[in-house]
Amino acid sequence: VQLQASGGGFVQAGTSTALSCVASGTVFGINRMGWFRQSPGKKREMVATMSGGNITNYADAVKGRFTISRNLTKMTLYLQMDNLRPEDTAVYYCNFYNAVSGTDFWGQGTQVTVSS
């Protein structure tokens, strides 16, 4: 699976932006998709995930502000980010997890910078 993320950029606090992640290749066995982020000097952390049956899970820091969704026909994962805060500044990575092989697939990362 190859993942190509896009979106983000430089935004003002309180505004919105959206990320997209397009998958190519075989997605057989993928049972969880998600977004992670990493700020300088910090570990990569889960932002939001979506599992089978459209079960979603959000980090406490983004609950009520971010929304994960997907279009399986387009093989695309989305992250709508509203009411952004400076602490949301990070490189955002999309992730597909193959439960059959236990393999994680990562996109290349896209920068989101939120100015106050």
N, C-alpha and C positions, 0 to 999 in steps of 0.2 A: 504494500500500500504506500502510495506517495501522497503527501499532504501539502497543499499550497495555501498558506494563510495570506490574507490581505485585509486592509482597513486600518483603522487607528490613526496615528499621527499625533499632531500637536493640537490640543483642545483646551478650552477654558474650563475652569471648575464650574460645576453646575450645569454643564451642557451634556450632550449625548454624542456617542459615536457607536459604530457597529463593526464587528469583525466577521469575516467569512473564512471558511476553510473548505477547499474543494479536494475531494479524494479521487484518486485514480488507481487503477489496478483492482485486484480482487479484494473484496471486503468480506469474503466468507469467514465466518467465525467472529467477526467484530461484534461485541455485545455491549461495549461501553464507549461513548465518545465524550470528550470533554475539553475544557479550557484550563490551562494552568498559567501561572505568571511567575516571573522572577525579577526582583529588584536588585540593584547592585549590593553585594555583600550579604544577600539573603538567599535562603534555600528556595527552590522552586516550590510553589504551593498551588493546591487545587483551588480553582475559582468556581467552576460549575461542571457538573457531569450529567449525562443523560444515558440511561440504560434501557434495556428492553421494556416495552410497555410504556415508553416515554416517562419513566420515573426519573425525576430530576433531584439533584443535590447541589446545594450552594454553600459556599463558605459564608460564615456569619458576617464577614465584613462587607459582603456584596448583596446579601439578601434584601429583596425589595427594590434593588436598584438595577441589577443585571438579570437578563433573561436569556437562557440557552434554548435553542430550537434547532431543528434539522429538517432538511428536505431530502428524503431518501432517494427520490427519483433523480434529483440533481446531484446526489452524493455530496451534499454540502451541509456543513455545520455552521451555525451562526451564534454570535454573542452580541446581544443588544445591551449597551452600557449607558445607563441614564444617571443623571445627577452625579456626575463624576467628581472625584475628590483628588487633591494632589497625591494622596497616598495610594491611589490607583495606578500611579506611574510605574510602568514595568514593561518588560518584554513579555508578550502574551504568546503562548504556544498552544496549538491544537493537538489533541491526542486521540488516537484510536487504540483501543485495547482488544487484542484477539484472545478470547478466553480459551480457544482450542489449543493454541500453541503457547499461551502465556506471554505473548510478545506485545510490547508497546511500540507504536508508531508515532513519530513526532513531526510536526510541521517545522518550518525554518524559524518561526518566531516573527512577530511584528511588534514594533515599538508603539506604545501609547504613552504620551507625556501630557500630564494635566497641570496646567499652570494656575496659580491662585490669583 
